Amino acid sequence: MTWQPGQSGNPAGTPGPKKIKRWREALERAILRREQDDPQALERLADSLLRKVGEGDVSAIKELGDRLDGKVTQLIGGDEEASAVKIEYTWLK
């Protein structure tokens, strides 16, 4: 079968491996535990971050920017003498 330009050769797609996000899952569990005693726990944490942003805390400002706009993509490339580098974390699989 011939595929047209721009057409996928696998339109149904093959699902990739599930990415395990242990840190996110741990944070979600911790927030749920806090909210059992304090339903406003997450809002209090957000207020704390915004307070630090208002105080000029650079790491808090960076975190807020990352949460709102997403992290800036960092490219790893080569030059004329060295080819591009591919980094894989096999221990996460």
N, C-alpha and C positions, 0 to 999 in steps of 0.2 A: 504494500500500500504506500502511496506517495503522500507525504504530508505537505501542506501548503506553508509558505513562509509565515512564521509567527504562530503556527498551530502546534500544539503540544503533541509529542509522540506518545504520551501517556496521559490522556485527558482525565481519567479517573484518579490518577495519582497513586503513588505508593506512600502510605504514611511512614514517616521517618521514626526514629527511636524517640520515645518520650524523654524530654529533658527533665531531669530531676532537679528541683530547685529547693534544696534542703534548707537554706537560710530563709527563704520566703515562707516555707511551710512552718519552720520554727517560730518565726515572727507572728504568723497568723495564729498559731496555737497560743502564744504568749498574750496576744491581744485579746483573744477569746477568754482566756483565764482572767485577765484584768477586767474585762467588761462584765463578768459575772458579779463582781463587787461594785463596779463603777461603770454604768452604761455609757458614760461620756469619756471613757479612757482614751480612745483613739483621738478624739477631738482635743483632749488635753495635751497629748503628745504633739499633735499638729500645732497647737498654740505655742508650745515650748519651742518648736523649731522656728516658728515665725518670730518669736521674741528674740531668739539668737540672731536671726537675719537682721532684725531691726537694730541690734547692738553692733552690727558690722562683722559678725563672726564669718570669716571667709569660708570655712568648711561648711557651715550651715547654708550660706548663700549658694555654694556649689551644689549641695544636696538638693536644695529647692529647685535650682535650675535643671538638674538631672531629672527630678520628679516631674516637672512641668513640661520640659522640652525634650527630654530624653538625653542620654549621654552622647557626647560628641564622638563620632566614629574616628578611630585611630588606625591609620593605615600602616602596615608594615610592608615595605617594599625594598627592592634592590636598586642597584645602579648599574653602570656599564661593567663594573668589575665583579659585582656579586648579584646573583639572581635573587628573586623574591623569597622570603622565608615563610614557610607554613608551620604554624604552631598548633599542635594537637595535645590535648590533655587526656591521655588514654586512661588515666586513673579515675576520671569522672564517669567513664562509661559503665 
